[in-house]
């Protein structure tokens, strides 16, 4: 399951939006309203977290035996 970040869309532009996370299947449709308050929401695109290696990794390098 993926974790998505949503943000409320306040009716009053001076109010701060509230952000929250929801675990959903990737095939589930995006939420349209906050499950707690019923306010309209939008999904926030965030950067993913991952490990990218370029070239040979230390685990694949040949080492001399002792």
PDBQT receptor file of N, H, CA, C and O in Angstrom, charges set to zero:
ATOM      1  N   UNK A   1       0.842  -1.183   0.000  1.00  0.00    +0.000 N 
ATOM      2  CA  UNK A   1       0.000   0.000   0.000  1.00  0.00    +0.000 C 
ATOM      3  C   UNK A   1       0.883   1.242   0.000  1.00  0.00    +0.000 C 
ATOM      4  O   UNK A   1       1.923   1.285   0.658  1.00  0.00    +0.000 OA
ATOM      5  N   UNK A   2       0.459   2.223  -0.733  1.00  0.00    +0.000 N 
ATOM      6  H   UNK A   2      -0.385   2.188  -1.267  1.00  0.00    +0.000 HD
ATOM      7  CA  UNK A   2       1.194   3.480  -0.823  1.00  0.00    +0.000 C 
ATOM      8  C   UNK A   2       0.624   4.480   0.179  1.00  0.00    +0.000 C 
ATOM      9  O   UNK A   2      -0.549   4.405   0.545  1.00  0.00    +0.000 OA
ATOM     10  N   UNK A   3       1.457   5.407   0.613  1.00  0.00    +0.000 N 
ATOM     11  H   UNK A   3       2.409   5.468   0.316  1.00  0.00    +0.000 HD
ATOM     12  CA  UNK A   3       1.017   6.473   1.507  1.00  0.00    +0.000 C 
ATOM     13  C   UNK A   3       0.932   7.764   0.695  1.00  0.00    +0.000 C 
ATOM     14  O   UNK A   3       1.913   8.189   0.085  1.00  0.00    +0.000 OA
ATOM     15  N   UNK A   4      -0.240   8.377   0.693  1.00  0.00    +0.000 N 
ATOM     16  H   UNK A   4      -1.037   8.031   1.189  1.00  0.00    +0.000 HD
ATOM     17  CA  UNK A   4      -0.470   9.614  -0.048  1.00  0.00    +0.000 C 
ATOM     18  C   UNK A   4      -0.685  10.760   0.930  1.00  0.00    +0.000 C 
ATOM     19  O   UNK A   4      -1.249  10.580   2.010  1.00  0.00    +0.000 OA
ATOM     20  N   UNK A   5      -0.221  11.947   0.528  1.00  0.00    +0.000 N 
ATOM     21  H   UNK A   5       0.237  12.093  -0.349  1.00  0.00    +0.000 HD
ATOM     22  CA  UNK A   5      -0.408  13.163   1.326  1.00  0.00    +0.000 C 
ATOM     23  C   UNK A   5      -1.528  13.972   0.690  1.00  0.00    +0.000 C 
ATOM     24  O   UNK A   5      -1.532  14.221  -0.515  1.00  0.00    +0.000 OA
ATOM     25  N   UNK A   6      -2.471  14.373   1.521  1.00  0.00    +0.000 N 
ATOM     26  H   UNK A   6      -2.468  14.170   2.500  1.00  0.00    +0.000 HD
ATOM     27  CA  UNK A   6      -3.593  15.200   1.085  1.00  0.00    +0.000 C 
ATOM     28  C   UNK A   6      -3.583  16.509   1.858  1.00  0.00    +0.000 C 
ATOM     29  O   UNK A   6      -3.015  16.597   2.947  1.00  0.00    +0.000 OA
ATOM     30  N   UNK A   7      -4.225  17.533   1.279  1.00  0.00    +0.000 N 
ATOM     31  H   UNK A   7      -4.686  17.462   0.395  1.00  0.00    +0.000 HD
ATOM     32  CA  UNK A   7      -4.319  18.844   1.908  1.00  0.00    +0.000 C 
ATOM     33  C   UNK A   7      -5.747  19.329   1.759  1.00  0.00    +0.000 C 
ATOM     34  O   UNK A   7      -6.329  19.244   0.678  1.00  0.00    +0.000 OA
ATOM     35  N   UNK A   8      -6.314  19.841   2.850  1.00  0.00    +0.000 N 
ATOM     36  H   UNK A   8      -5.841  19.910   3.729  1.00  0.00    +0.000 HD
ATOM     37  CA  UNK A   8      -7.676  20.378   2.784  1.00  0.00    +0.000 C 
ATOM     38  C   UNK A   8      -7.670  21.675   1.982  1.00  0.00    +0.000 C 
ATOM     39  O   UNK A   8      -6.661  22.378   1.913  1.00  0.00    +0.000 OA
ATOM     40  N   UNK A   9      -8.801  21.971   1.386  1.00  0.00    +0.000 N 
ATOM     41  H   UNK A   9      -9.620  21.400   1.442  1.00  0.00    +0.000 HD
ATOM     42  CA  UNK A   9      -8.977  23.231   0.650  1.00  0.00    +0.000 C 
ATOM     43  C   UNK A   9      -9.975  24.058   1.460  1.00  0.00    +0.000 C 
ATOM     44  O   UNK A   9     -11.184  23.878   1.321  1.00  0.00    +0.000 OA
ATOM     45  N   UNK A  10      -9.473  24.968   2.309  1.00  0.00    +0.000 N 
ATOM     46  H   UNK A  10      -8.490  25.114   2.422  1.00  0.00    +0.000 HD
ATOM     47  CA  UNK A  10     -10.387  25.728   3.171  1.00  0.00    +0.000 C 
ATOM     48  C   UNK A  10     -11.286  26.669   2.369  1.00  0.00    +0.000 C 
ATOM     49  O   UNK A  10     -10.879  27.213   1.343  1.00  0.00    +0.000 OA
ATOM     50  N   UNK A  11     -12.509  26.848   2.853  1.00  0.00    +0.000 N 
ATOM     51  H   UNK A  11     -12.840  26.405   3.686  1.00  0.00    +0.000 HD
ATOM     52  CA  UNK A  11     -13.449  27.765   2.209  1.00  0.00    +0.000 C 
ATOM     53  C   UNK A  11     -12.972  29.206   2.358  1.00  0.00    +0.000 C 
ATOM     54  O   UNK A  11     -13.159  30.023   1.456  1.00  0.00    +0.000 OA
ATOM     55  N   UNK A  12     -12.350  29.519   3.507  1.00  0.00    +0.000 N 
ATOM     56  H   UNK A  12     -12.198  28.855   4.239  1.00  0.00    +0.000 HD
ATOM     57  CA  UNK A  12     -11.818  30.849   3.768  1.00  0.00    +0.000 C 
ATOM     58  C   UNK A  12     -10.348  30.873   3.347  1.00  0.00    +0.000 C 
ATOM     59  O   UNK A  12      -9.550  30.114   3.895  1.00  0.00    +0.000 OA
ATOM     60  N   UNK A  13      -9.968  31.723   2.389  1.00  0.00    +0.000 N 
ATOM     61  H   UNK A  13     -10.617  32.340   1.943  1.00  0.00    +0.000 HD
ATOM     62  CA  UNK A  13      -8.580  31.745   1.923  1.00  0.00    +0.000 C 
ATOM     63  C   UNK A  13      -7.563  32.128   3.003  1.00  0.00    +0.000 C 
ATOM     64  O   UNK A  13      -6.367  31.886   2.836  1.00  0.00    +0.000 OA
ATOM     65  N   UNK A  14      -8.025  32.718   4.100  1.00  0.00    +0.000 N 
ATOM     66  H   UNK A  14      -8.997  32.914   4.235  1.00  0.00    +0.000 HD
ATOM     67  CA  UNK A  14      -7.098  33.103   5.166  1.00  0.00    +0.000 C 
ATOM     68  C   UNK A  14      -6.769  31.935   6.094  1.00  0.00    +0.000 C 
ATOM     69  O   UNK A  14      -5.814  32.017   6.866  1.00  0.00    +0.000 OA
ATOM     70  N   UNK A  15      -7.541  30.855   6.032  1.00  0.00    +0.000 N 
ATOM     71  H   UNK A  15      -8.317  30.789   5.405  1.00  0.00    +0.000 HD
ATOM     72  CA  UNK A  15      -7.283  29.683   6.871  1.00  0.00    +0.000 C 
ATOM     73  C   UNK A  15      -6.123  28.868   6.303  1.00  0.00    +0.000 C 
ATOM     74  O   UNK A  15      -5.898  28.829   5.093  1.00  0.00    +0.000 OA
ATOM     75  N   UNK A  16      -5.397  28.222   7.208  1.00  0.00    +0.000 N 
ATOM     76  H   UNK A  16      -5.579  28.254   8.190  1.00  0.00    +0.000 HD
ATOM     77  CA  UNK A  16      -4.313  27.344   6.797  1.00  0.00    +0.000 C 
ATOM     78  C   UNK A  16      -4.886  25.980   6.415  1.00  0.00    +0.000 C 
ATOM     79  O   UNK A  16      -5.733  25.447   7.131  1.00  0.00    +0.000 OA
ATOM     80  N   UNK A  17      -4.433  25.408   5.293  1.00  0.00    +0.000 N 
ATOM     81  H   UNK A  17      -3.745  25.842   4.712  1.00  0.00    +0.000 HD
ATOM     82  CA  UNK A  17      -4.872  24.050   4.975  1.00  0.00    +0.000 C 
ATOM     83  C   UNK A  17      -4.239  23.047   5.940  1.00  0.00    +0.000 C 
ATOM     84  O   UNK A  17      -3.152  23.281   6.469  1.00  0.00    +0.000 OA
ATOM     85  N   UNK A  18      -4.921  21.944   6.157  1.00  0.00    +0.000 N 
ATOM     86  H   UNK A  18      -5.804  21.753   5.727  1.00  0.00    +0.000 HD
ATOM     87  CA  UNK A  18      -4.404  20.890   7.031  1.00  0.00    +0.000 C 
ATOM     88  C   UNK A  18      -3.942  19.736   6.156  1.00  0.00    +0.000 C 
ATOM     89  O   UNK A  18      -4.669  19.291   5.269  1.00  0.00    +0.000 OA
ATOM     90  N   UNK A  19      -2.727  19.252   6.410  1.00  0.00    +0.000 N 
ATOM     91  H   UNK A  19      -2.136  19.614   7.131  1.00  0.00    +0.000 HD
ATOM     92  CA  UNK A  19      -2.189  18.116   5.660  1.00  0.00    +0.000 C 
ATOM     93  C   UNK A  19      -2.312  16.847   6.482  1.00  0.00    +0.000 C 
ATOM     94  O   UNK A  19      -2.157  16.861   7.704  1.00  0.00    +0.000 OA
ATOM     95  N   UNK A  20      -2.595  15.746   5.790  1.00  0.00    +0.000 N 
ATOM     96  H   UNK A  20      -2.721  15.735   4.799  1.00  0.00    +0.000 HD
ATOM     97  CA  UNK A  20      -2.678  14.446   6.445  1.00  0.00    +0.000 C 
ATOM     98  C   UNK A  20      -2.291  13.365   5.449  1.00  0.00    +0.000 C 
ATOM     99  O   UNK A  20      -2.300  13.585   4.237  1.00  0.00    +0.000 OA
ATOM    100  N   UNK A  21      -1.954  12.202   5.971  1.00  0.00    +0.000 N 
ATOM    101  H   UNK A  21      -1.947  12.023   6.954  1.00  0.00    +0.000 HD
ATOM    102  CA  UNK A  21      -1.528  11.078   5.145  1.00  0.00    +0.000 C 
ATOM    103  C   UNK A  21      -2.579   9.972   5.198  1.00  0.00    +0.000 C 
ATOM    104  O   UNK A  21      -3.237   9.760   6.217  1.00  0.00    +0.000 OA
ATOM    105  N   UNK A  22      -2.717   9.277   4.074  1.00  0.00    +0.000 N 
ATOM    106  H   UNK A  22      -2.183   9.449   3.247  1.00  0.00    +0.000 HD
ATOM    107  CA  UNK A  22      -3.650   8.165   3.973  1.00  0.00    +0.000 C 
ATOM    108  C   UNK A  22      -2.964   7.025   3.242  1.00  0.00    +0.000 C 
ATOM    109  O   UNK A  22      -2.327   7.238   2.210  1.00  0.00    +0.000 OA
ATOM    110  N   UNK A  23      -3.091   5.816   3.773  1.00  0.00    +0.000 N 
ATOM    111  H   UNK A  23      -3.608   5.643   4.611  1.00  0.00    +0.000 HD
ATOM    112  CA  UNK A  23      -2.582   4.643   3.066  1.00  0.00    +0.000 C 
ATOM    113  C   UNK A  23      -3.686   4.111   2.170  1.00  0.00    +0.000 C 
ATOM    114  O   UNK A  23      -4.790   3.812   2.624  1.00  0.00    +0.000 OA
ATOM    115  N   UNK A  24      -3.361   3.997   0.871  1.00  0.00    +0.000 N 
ATOM    116  H   UNK A  24      -2.464   4.240   0.502  1.00  0.00    +0.000 HD
ATOM    117  CA  UNK A  24      -4.322   3.529  -0.117  1.00  0.00    +0.000 C 
ATOM    118  C   UNK A  24      -3.617   2.607  -1.098  1.00  0.00    +0.000 C 
ATOM    119  O   UNK A  24      -2.397   2.650  -1.252  1.00  0.00    +0.000 OA
ATOM    120  N   UNK A  25      -4.404   1.778  -1.754  1.00  0.00    +0.000 N 
ATOM    121  H   UNK A  25      -5.396   1.743  -1.630  1.00  0.00    +0.000 HD
ATOM    122  CA  UNK A  25      -3.877   1.010  -2.878  1.00  0.00    +0.000 C 
ATOM    123  C   UNK A  25      -3.642   1.985  -4.023  1.00  0.00    +0.000 C 
ATOM    124  O   UNK A  25      -4.322   3.007  -4.126  1.00  0.00    +0.000 OA
ATOM    125  N   UNK A  26      -2.686   1.671  -4.875  1.00  0.00    +0.000 N 
ATOM    126  H   UNK A  26      -2.134   0.842  -4.791  1.00  0.00    +0.000 HD
ATOM    127  CA  UNK A  26      -2.426   2.543  -6.016  1.00  0.00    +0.000 C 
ATOM    128  C   UNK A  26      -3.622   2.578  -6.970  1.00  0.00    +0.000 C 
ATOM    129  O   UNK A  26      -3.812   3.556  -7.692  1.00  0.00    +0.000 OA
ATOM    130  N   UNK A  27      -4.420   1.522  -6.973  1.00  0.00    +0.000 N 
ATOM    131  H   UNK A  27      -4.265   0.727  -6.386  1.00  0.00    +0.000 HD
ATOM    132  CA  UNK A  27      -5.579   1.453  -7.858  1.00  0.00    +0.000 C 
ATOM    133  C   UNK A  27      -6.797   2.189  -7.291  1.00  0.00    +0.000 C 
ATOM    134  O   UNK A  27      -7.775   2.396  -8.009  1.00  0.00    +0.000 OA
ATOM    135  N   UNK A  28      -6.752   2.588  -6.007  1.00  0.00    +0.000 N 
ATOM    136  H   UNK A  28      -5.958   2.420  -5.424  1.00  0.00    +0.000 HD
ATOM    137  CA  UNK A  28      -7.873   3.322  -5.395  1.00  0.00    +0.000 C 
ATOM    138  C   UNK A  28      -7.951   4.733  -5.968  1.00  0.00    +0.000 C 
ATOM    139  O   UNK A  28      -6.918   5.341  -6.247  1.00  0.00    +0.000 OA
ATOM    140  N   UNK A  29      -9.153   5.261  -6.147  1.00  0.00    +0.000 N 
ATOM    141  H   UNK A  29      -9.993   4.767  -5.920  1.00  0.00    +0.000 HD
ATOM    142  CA  UNK A  29      -9.263   6.652  -6.611  1.00  0.00    +0.000 C 
ATOM    143  C   UNK A  29      -8.813   7.624  -5.514  1.00  0.00    +0.000 C 
ATOM    144  O   UNK A  29      -8.873   7.317  -4.324  1.00  0.00    +0.000 OA
ATOM    145  N   UNK A  30      -8.367   8.789  -5.947  1.00  0.00    +0.000 N 
ATOM    146  H   UNK A  30      -8.318   9.039  -6.914  1.00  0.00    +0.000 HD
ATOM    147  CA  UNK A  30      -7.939   9.820  -4.992  1.00  0.00    +0.000 C 
ATOM    148  C   UNK A  30      -9.143  10.301  -4.180  1.00  0.00    +0.000 C 
ATOM    149  O   UNK A  30     -10.269  10.331  -4.674  1.00  0.00    +0.000 OA
ATOM    150  N   UNK A  31      -8.884  10.677  -2.924  1.00  0.00    +0.000 N 
ATOM    151  H   UNK A  31      -7.969  10.652  -2.522  1.00  0.00    +0.000 HD
ATOM    152  CA  UNK A  31      -9.953  11.200  -2.073  1.00  0.00    +0.000 C 
ATOM    153  C   UNK A  31     -10.432  12.549  -2.602  1.00  0.00    +0.000 C 
ATOM    154  O   UNK A  31      -9.652  13.319  -3.163  1.00  0.00    +0.000 OA
ATOM    155  N   UNK A  32     -11.706  12.824  -2.421  1.00  0.00    +0.000 N 
ATOM    156  H   UNK A  32     -12.339  12.198  -1.965  1.00  0.00    +0.000 HD
ATOM    157  CA  UNK A  32     -12.265  14.127  -2.790  1.00  0.00    +0.000 C 
ATOM    158  C   UNK A  32     -12.593  14.949  -1.552  1.00  0.00    +0.000 C 
ATOM    159  O   UNK A  32     -12.649  16.178  -1.609  1.00  0.00    +0.000 OA
ATOM    160  N   UNK A  33     -12.813  14.256  -0.417  1.00  0.00    +0.000 N 
ATOM    161  H   UNK A  33     -12.768  13.258  -0.370  1.00  0.00    +0.000 HD
ATOM    162  CA  UNK A  33     -13.139  14.944   0.833  1.00  0.00    +0.000 C 
ATOM    163  C   UNK A  33     -12.338  14.337   1.974  1.00  0.00    +0.000 C 
ATOM    164  O   UNK A  33     -11.935  13.175   1.918  1.00  0.00    +0.000 OA
ATOM    165  N   UNK A  34     -12.114  15.137   3.011  1.00  0.00    +0.000 N 
ATOM    166  H   UNK A  34     -12.442  16.081   3.057  1.00  0.00    +0.000 HD
ATOM    167  CA  UNK A  34     -11.427  14.694   4.213  1.00  0.00    +0.000 C 
ATOM    168  C   UNK A  34     -12.337  13.714   4.953  1.00  0.00    +0.000 C 
ATOM    169  O   UNK A  34     -13.488  14.045   5.239  1.00  0.00    +0.000 OA
ATOM    170  N   UNK A  35     -11.838  12.502   5.271  1.00  0.00    +0.000 N 
ATOM    171  H   UNK A  35     -10.903  12.233   5.038  1.00  0.00    +0.000 HD
ATOM    172  CA  UNK A  35     -12.685  11.539   5.964  1.00  0.00    +0.000 C 
ATOM    173  C   UNK A  35     -13.143  12.010   7.348  1.00  0.00    +0.000 C 
ATOM    174  O   UNK A  35     -14.183  11.559   7.827  1.00  0.00    +0.000 OA
ATOM    175  N   UNK A  36     -12.394  12.904   8.001  1.00  0.00    +0.000 N 
ATOM    176  H   UNK A  36     -11.549  13.270   7.611  1.00  0.00    +0.000 HD
ATOM    177  CA  UNK A  36     -12.761  13.375   9.340  1.00  0.00    +0.000 C 
ATOM    178  C   UNK A  36     -13.740  14.542   9.308  1.00  0.00    +0.000 C 
ATOM    179  O   UNK A  36     -14.703  14.567  10.074  1.00  0.00    +0.000 OA
ATOM    180  N   UNK A  37     -13.497  15.507   8.424  1.00  0.00    +0.000 N 
ATOM    181  H   UNK A  37     -12.715  15.486   7.801  1.00  0.00    +0.000 HD
ATOM    182  CA  UNK A  37     -14.291  16.739   8.456  1.00  0.00    +0.000 C 
ATOM    183  C   UNK A  37     -15.233  16.911   7.269  1.00  0.00    +0.000 C 
ATOM    184  O   UNK A  37     -16.181  17.692   7.350  1.00  0.00    +0.000 OA
ATOM    185  N   UNK A  38     -14.995  16.199   6.172  1.00  0.00    +0.000 N 
ATOM    186  H   UNK A  38     -14.225  15.565   6.107  1.00  0.00    +0.000 HD
ATOM    187  CA  UNK A  38     -15.822  16.358   4.987  1.00  0.00    +0.000 C 
ATOM    188  C   UNK A  38     -15.405  17.516   4.101  1.00  0.00    +0.000 C 
ATOM    189  O   UNK A  38     -16.037  17.766   3.074  1.00  0.00    +0.000 OA
ATOM    190  N   UNK A  39     -14.341  18.235   4.482  1.00  0.00    +0.000 N 
ATOM    191  H   UNK A  39     -13.827  18.032   5.316  1.00  0.00    +0.000 HD
ATOM    192  CA  UNK A  39     -13.848  19.338   3.651  1.00  0.00    +0.000 C 
ATOM    193  C   UNK A  39     -13.267  18.796   2.351  1.00  0.00    +0.000 C 
ATOM    194  O   UNK A  39     -12.761  17.674   2.324  1.00  0.00    +0.000 OA
ATOM    195  N   UNK A  40     -13.332  19.579   1.267  1.00  0.00    +0.000 N 
ATOM    196  H   UNK A  40     -13.743  20.490   1.288  1.00  0.00    +0.000 HD
ATOM    197  CA  UNK A  40     -12.698  19.138   0.024  1.00  0.00    +0.000 C 
ATOM    198  C   UNK A  40     -11.178  19.072   0.198  1.00  0.00    +0.000 C 
ATOM    199  O   UNK A  40     -10.596  19.866   0.938  1.00  0.00    +0.000 OA
ATOM    200  N   UNK A  41     -10.542  18.117  -0.492  1.00  0.00    +0.000 N 
ATOM    201  H   UNK A  41     -11.014  17.472  -1.092  1.00  0.00    +0.000 HD
ATOM    202  CA  UNK A  41      -9.098  17.935  -0.389  1.00  0.00    +0.000 C 
ATOM    203  C   UNK A  41      -8.479  17.790  -1.771  1.00  0.00    +0.000 C 
ATOM    204  O   UNK A  41      -9.168  17.526  -2.757  1.00  0.00    +0.000 OA
ATOM    205  N   UNK A  42      -7.167  17.969  -1.818  1.00  0.00    +0.000 N 
ATOM    206  H   UNK A  42      -6.608  18.184  -1.017  1.00  0.00    +0.000 HD
ATOM    207  CA  UNK A  42      -6.394  17.701  -3.037  1.00  0.00    +0.000 C 
ATOM    208  C   UNK A  42      -5.179  16.870  -2.642  1.00  0.00    +0.000 C 
ATOM    209  O   UNK A  42      -4.655  17.002  -1.536  1.00  0.00    +0.000 OA
ATOM    210  N   UNK A  43      -4.742  16.019  -3.554  1.00  0.00    +0.000 N 
ATOM    211  H   UNK A  43      -5.168  15.912  -4.452  1.00  0.00    +0.000 HD
ATOM    212  CA  UNK A  43      -3.570  15.190  -3.305  1.00  0.00    +0.000 C 
ATOM    213  C   UNK A  43      -2.326  16.025  -3.576  1.00  0.00    +0.000 C 
ATOM    214  O   UNK A  43      -2.248  16.731  -4.581  1.00  0.00    +0.000 OA
ATOM    215  N   UNK A  44      -1.359  15.938  -2.674  1.00  0.00    +0.000 N 
ATOM    216  H   UNK A  44      -1.423  15.365  -1.857  1.00  0.00    +0.000 HD
ATOM    217  CA  UNK A  44      -0.105  16.679  -2.798  1.00  0.00    +0.000 C 
ATOM    218  C   UNK A  44       0.945  15.738  -3.371  1.00  0.00    +0.000 C 
ATOM    219  O   UNK A  44       1.113  14.618  -2.888  1.00  0.00    +0.000 OA
ATOM    220  N   UNK A  45       1.643  16.191  -4.392  1.00  0.00    +0.000 N 
ATOM    221  H   UNK A  45       1.506  17.101  -4.784  1.00  0.00    +0.000 HD
ATOM    222  CA  UNK A  45       2.719  15.407  -4.987  1.00  0.00    +0.000 C 
ATOM    223  C   UNK A  45       3.990  15.687  -4.193  1.00  0.00    +0.000 C 
ATOM    224  O   UNK A  45       4.424  16.832  -4.067  1.00  0.00    +0.000 OA
ATOM    225  N   UNK A  46       4.573  14.625  -3.665  1.00  0.00    +0.000 N 
ATOM    226  H   UNK A  46       4.221  13.695  -3.768  1.00  0.00    +0.000 HD
ATOM    227  CA  UNK A  46       5.805  14.763  -2.893  1.00  0.00    +0.000 C 
ATOM    228  C   UNK A  46       6.895  13.934  -3.548  1.00  0.00    +0.000 C 
ATOM    229  O   UNK A  46       6.615  13.029  -4.334  1.00  0.00    +0.000 OA
ATOM    230  N   UNK A  47       8.134  14.248  -3.222  1.00  0.00    +0.000 N 
ATOM    231  H   UNK A  47       8.362  14.984  -2.584  1.00  0.00    +0.000 HD
ATOM    232  CA  UNK A  47       9.260  13.491  -3.748  1.00  0.00    +0.000 C 
ATOM    233  C   UNK A  47       9.343  12.134  -3.081  1.00  0.00    +0.000 C 
ATOM    234  O   UNK A  47       9.087  11.996  -1.885  1.00  0.00    +0.000 OA
ATOM    235  N   UNK A  48       9.697  11.156  -3.851  1.00  0.00    +0.000 N 
ATOM    236  H   UNK A  48       9.906  11.268  -4.823  1.00  0.00    +0.000 HD
ATOM    237  CA  UNK A  48       9.827   9.814  -3.311  1.00  0.00    +0.000 C 
ATOM    238  C   UNK A  48      11.157   9.655  -2.588  1.00  0.00    +0.000 C 
ATOM    239  O   UNK A  48      12.023  10.529  -2.634  1.00  0.00    +0.000 OA
ATOM    240  N   UNK A  49      11.289   8.551  -1.939  1.00  0.00    +0.000 N 
ATOM    241  H   UNK A  49      10.585   7.841  -1.901  1.00  0.00    +0.000 HD
ATOM    242  CA  UNK A  49      12.510   8.252  -1.217  1.00  0.00    +0.000 C 
ATOM    243  C   UNK A  49      13.040   6.939  -1.762  1.00  0.00    +0.000 C 
ATOM    244  O   UNK A  49      12.323   5.939  -1.788  1.00  0.00    +0.000 OA
ATOM    245  N   UNK A  50      14.257   6.937  -2.185  1.00  0.00    +0.000 N 
ATOM    246  H   UNK A  50      14.840   7.749  -2.164  1.00  0.00    +0.000 HD
ATOM    247  CA  UNK A  50      14.820   5.712  -2.720  1.00  0.00    +0.000 C 
ATOM    248  C   UNK A  50      16.323   5.787  -2.747  1.00  0.00    +0.000 C 
ATOM    249  O   UNK A  50      16.917   6.850  -2.565  1.00  0.00    +0.000 OA
ATOM    250  N   UNK A  51      16.919   4.659  -2.973  1.00  0.00    +0.000 N 
ATOM    251  H   UNK A  51      16.437   3.796  -3.121  1.00  0.00    +0.000 HD
ATOM    252  CA  UNK A  51      18.368   4.567  -3.030  1.00  0.00    +0.000 C 
ATOM    253  C   UNK A  51      18.761   4.296  -4.471  1.00  0.00    +0.000 C 
ATOM    254  O   UNK A  51      18.361   3.286  -5.050  1.00  0.00    +0.000 OA
ATOM    255  N   UNK A  52      19.538   5.186  -5.041  1.00  0.00    +0.000 N 
ATOM    256  H   UNK A  52      19.863   6.005  -4.570  1.00  0.00    +0.000 HD
ATOM    257  CA  UNK A  52      19.997   5.018  -6.407  1.00  0.00    +0.000 C 
ATOM    258  C   UNK A  52      21.512   4.918  -6.375  1.00  0.00    +0.000 C 
ATOM    259  O   UNK A  52      22.193   5.776  -5.814  1.00  0.00    +0.000 OA
ATOM    260  N   UNK A  53      22.022   3.874  -6.977  1.00  0.00    +0.000 N 
ATOM    261  H   UNK A  53      21.469   3.177  -7.433  1.00  0.00    +0.000 HD
ATOM    262  CA  UNK A  53      23.478   3.738  -7.054  1.00  0.00    +0.000 C 
ATOM    263  C   UNK A  53      23.889   3.778  -8.514  1.00  0.00    +0.000 C 
ATOM    264  O   UNK A  53      23.174   3.288  -9.387  1.00  0.00    +0.000 OA
ATOM    265  N   UNK A  54      25.021   4.351  -8.763  1.00  0.00    +0.000 N 
ATOM    266  H   UNK A  54      25.603   4.749  -8.053  1.00  0.00    +0.000 HD
ATOM    267  CA  UNK A  54      25.573   4.417 -10.110  1.00  0.00    +0.000 C 
ATOM    268  C   UNK A  54      26.862   3.615 -10.122  1.00  0.00    +0.000 C 
ATOM    269  O   UNK A  54      27.709   3.785  -9.245  1.00  0.00    +0.000 OA
ATOM    270  N   UNK A  55      27.012   2.762 -11.089  1.00  0.00    +0.000 N 
ATOM    271  H   UNK A  55      26.324   2.624 -11.801  1.00  0.00    +0.000 HD
ATOM    272  CA  UNK A  55      28.231   1.973 -11.172  1.00  0.00    +0.000 C 
ATOM    273  C   UNK A  55      28.175   0.777 -10.244  1.00  0.00    +0.000 C 
ATOM    274  O   UNK A  55      27.109   0.369  -9.781  1.00  0.00    +0.000 OA
ATOM    275  N   UNK A  56      29.333   0.234  -9.988  1.00  0.00    +0.000 N 
ATOM    276  H   UNK A  56      30.198   0.566 -10.364  1.00  0.00    +0.000 HD
ATOM    277  CA  UNK A  56      29.426  -0.963  -9.158  1.00  0.00    +0.000 C 
ATOM    278  C   UNK A  56      29.187  -0.617  -7.696  1.00  0.00    +0.000 C 
ATOM    279  O   UNK A  56      29.647   0.409  -7.194  1.00  0.00    +0.000 OA
ATOM    280  N   UNK A  57      28.463  -1.491  -7.037  1.00  0.00    +0.000 N 
ATOM    281  H   UNK A  57      28.089  -2.324  -7.445  1.00  0.00    +0.000 HD
ATOM    282  CA  UNK A  57      28.257  -1.282  -5.609  1.00  0.00    +0.000 C 
ATOM    283  C   UNK A  57      29.356  -1.993  -4.843  1.00  0.00    +0.000 C 
ATOM    284  O   UNK A  57      30.050  -2.852  -5.388  1.00  0.00    +0.000 OA
ATOM    285  N   UNK A  58      29.510  -1.637  -3.597  1.00  0.00    +0.000 N 
ATOM    286  H   UNK A  58      28.947  -0.939  -3.155  1.00  0.00    +0.000 HD
ATOM    287  CA  UNK A  58      30.561  -2.232  -2.775  1.00  0.00    +0.000 C 
ATOM    288  C   UNK A  58      30.321  -3.733  -2.584  1.00  0.00    +0.000 C 
ATOM    289  O   UNK A  58      31.266  -4.491  -2.366  1.00  0.00    +0.000 OA
ATOM    290  N   UNK A  59      29.065  -4.155  -2.665  1.00  0.00    +0.000 N 
ATOM    291  H   UNK A  59      28.297  -3.539  -2.842  1.00  0.00    +0.000 HD
ATOM    292  CA  UNK A  59      28.755  -5.562  -2.478  1.00  0.00    +0.000 C 
ATOM    293  C   UNK A  59      29.168  -6.418  -3.680  1.00  0.00    +0.000 C 
ATOM    294  O   UNK A  59      29.397  -7.619  -3.536  1.00  0.00    +0.000 OA
ATOM    295  N   UNK A  60      29.262  -5.807  -4.854  1.00  0.00    +0.000 N 
ATOM    296  H   UNK A  60      29.076  -4.832  -4.971  1.00  0.00    +0.000 HD
ATOM    297  CA  UNK A  60      29.604  -6.574  -6.044  1.00  0.00    +0.000 C 
ATOM    298  C   UNK A  60      31.091  -6.520  -6.358  1.00  0.00    +0.000 C 
ATOM    299  O   UNK A  60      31.531  -7.195  -7.289  1.00  0.00    +0.000 OA
ATOM    300  N   UNK A  61      31.874  -5.755  -5.630  1.00  0.00    +0.000 N 
ATOM    301  H   UNK A  61      31.516  -5.207  -4.874  1.00  0.00    +0.000 HD
ATOM    302  CA  UNK A  61      33.308  -5.652  -5.888  1.00  0.00    +0.000 C 
ATOM    303  C   UNK A  61      34.027  -6.878  -5.375  1.00  0.00    +0.000 C 
ATOM    304  O   UNK A  61      33.692  -7.407  -4.315  1.00  0.00    +0.000 OA
ATOM    305  N   UNK A  62      35.011  -7.327  -6.124  1.00  0.00    +0.000 N 
ATOM    306  H   UNK A  62      35.283  -6.897  -6.985  1.00  0.00    +0.000 HD
ATOM    307  CA  UNK A  62      35.796  -8.466  -5.695  1.00  0.00    +0.000 C 
ATOM    308  C   UNK A  62      36.792  -8.008  -4.626  1.00  0.00    +0.000 C 
ATOM    309  O   UNK A  62      37.456  -6.983  -4.778  1.00  0.00    +0.000 OA
ATOM    310  N   UNK A  63      36.879  -8.762  -3.575  1.00  0.00    +0.000 N 
ATOM    311  H   UNK A  63      36.340  -9.595  -3.452  1.00  0.00    +0.000 HD
ATOM    312  CA  UNK A  63      37.824  -8.432  -2.509  1.00  0.00    +0.000 C 
ATOM    313  C   UNK A  63      38.812  -9.565  -2.342  1.00  0.00    +0.000 C 
ATOM    314  O   UNK A  63      38.518 -10.714  -2.672  1.00  0.00    +0.000 OA
ATOM    315  N   UNK A  64      39.977  -9.239  -1.832  1.00  0.00    +0.000 N 
ATOM    316  H   UNK A  64      40.216  -8.306  -1.564  1.00  0.00    +0.000 HD
ATOM    317  CA  UNK A  64      40.997 -10.265  -1.579  1.00  0.00    +0.000 C 
ATOM    318  C   UNK A  64      40.643 -11.013  -0.303  1.00  0.00    +0.000 C 
ATOM    319  O   UNK A  64      40.254 -10.412   0.698  1.00  0.00    +0.000 OA
ATOM    320  N   UNK A  65      40.783 -12.310  -0.353  1.00  0.00    +0.000 N 
ATOM    321  H   UNK A  65      41.099 -12.798  -1.167  1.00  0.00    +0.000 HD
ATOM    322  CA  UNK A  65      40.562 -13.102   0.847  1.00  0.00    +0.000 C 
ATOM    323  C   UNK A  65      41.733 -12.983   1.800  1.00  0.00    +0.000 C 
ATOM    324  O   UNK A  65      42.848 -12.695   1.364  1.00  0.00    +0.000 OA
ATOM    325  N   UNK A  66      41.522 -13.187   3.036  1.00  0.00    +0.000 N 
ATOM    326  H   UNK A  66      40.616 -13.421   3.390  1.00  0.00    +0.000 HD
ATOM    327  CA  UNK A  66      42.589 -13.074   4.024  1.00  0.00    +0.000 C 
ATOM    328  C   UNK A  66      43.256 -14.375   4.241  1.00  0.00    +0.000 C 
ATOM    329  O   UNK A  66      44.184 -14.467   5.045  1.00  0.00    +0.000 OA
TER     330      UNK A  66
